[in-house]
């Protein structure tokens, strides 16, 4: 997987068009353009549609928020890049080939040889892994996090060195977001004002944390009743939660 140069692509004077030969590639590229603050020339979000259906496997996109066929951009002097060269691929166990190098979550590397992952301090068979390369026989530290291709043949103790490896895949970790971040993201995507109702569990937990160690005689929640918030009605609990959020 190559590193895509967004700065060069967004400079309209560079005349770069990106070819997406499948609808999956088009959706992925439009999503990435959205993440980089780009929109259709109409001002609409790239997440609304890809327009892939018009040119299908010939579809190309340029930085000005426009699209057309690859032939059109080629005739007009554009450099055409294949998004498949840059699109992040989800690796499976079946994609592992002899000579590749894998790296576990704990940072240790192994060479792929037939049905084995071999290192200086031991080996595992591929039977120890699910199709998504998570380890099922040992701890999460042995889950495959990165995959490399080897630049050149060397002795075993040198073949795993950083300078001899090209990264071709890296596991994506799920992004953690706060409730406020999720609300802001939803507003950005929909263009509408979003209000997120807190769950009962969240309200109970927030009230308990607020009351912890406080003098009940001066607590702003004392008029609401005792501190067993889990026994409150939904209406009582919401009033307490709103008081806490105002403090």
C-alpha positions, 0 to 999 in steps of 0.5 A: 500500500502506497502513501497517498499525497493529499497535499499534491492532490488538493493542489489543482495545478498538479492536474491529478485524477484518481481512478476508482474501478469499483464501487467499493473503491469509489465509496472509500475514496469519497469517504477519505476526501470527506475526512480531508475536508473536501466537498463536491463542487456543489457544496454537498458532502462526498458522503451523500453519493459517489456518482459512480453509477454514471461512468462505473469502472471508468470513474475518476475524481479530481480535487475541484469536486468533479468527476468524469471518465478516465479517458476524458482526464487522460486526453486533457493531460491529467496524471491518473492514479489508481486508488487501489494502490493506496486503498487500505486493504483488509488482510485475511489469513488467506492473503499471507504468502511465503516470505512475508513478515508479520508483527504481533501486537507485542512488537515481535516479528515472524517470517511466513513459511508455509503454514508457520510463522517462524522467529528466532525464539519460536514459531506458531502455526497459522491454525492459531489464528482466525481469518482476521488474523486475531490469535485464538490460542494465546493472548491478544499480544500475539494478534497480528498487527502489521504485515511487511514485504521483504526488500531483499534476501538476507540472513535470518537475523537481519531479514526482520530489520526495519530497513529491510521491510516495507509495510503493506498492512496495519490493523486499524484500531476502533476510534473511541469517541465521547458522547459530545464528539459523536454528537458533533460528528452527527451534526457535521454529517447531517447538517442538523442540530442533534441532541443525544439523550443520556442513557439511564446507566450514564445518568446513574453513574454520573450522579454517583460520581458527583455525590461521592464524598460530598456532605449530604447536608449541603448537596444540591441533590438532597431535596431529590431524596436519598442517594440510591439513584438506581431506584429513582424513576426516569423523571426523578433521575433526569432531574438529578442528572440535569442538576449535576450537569449545571454545577 
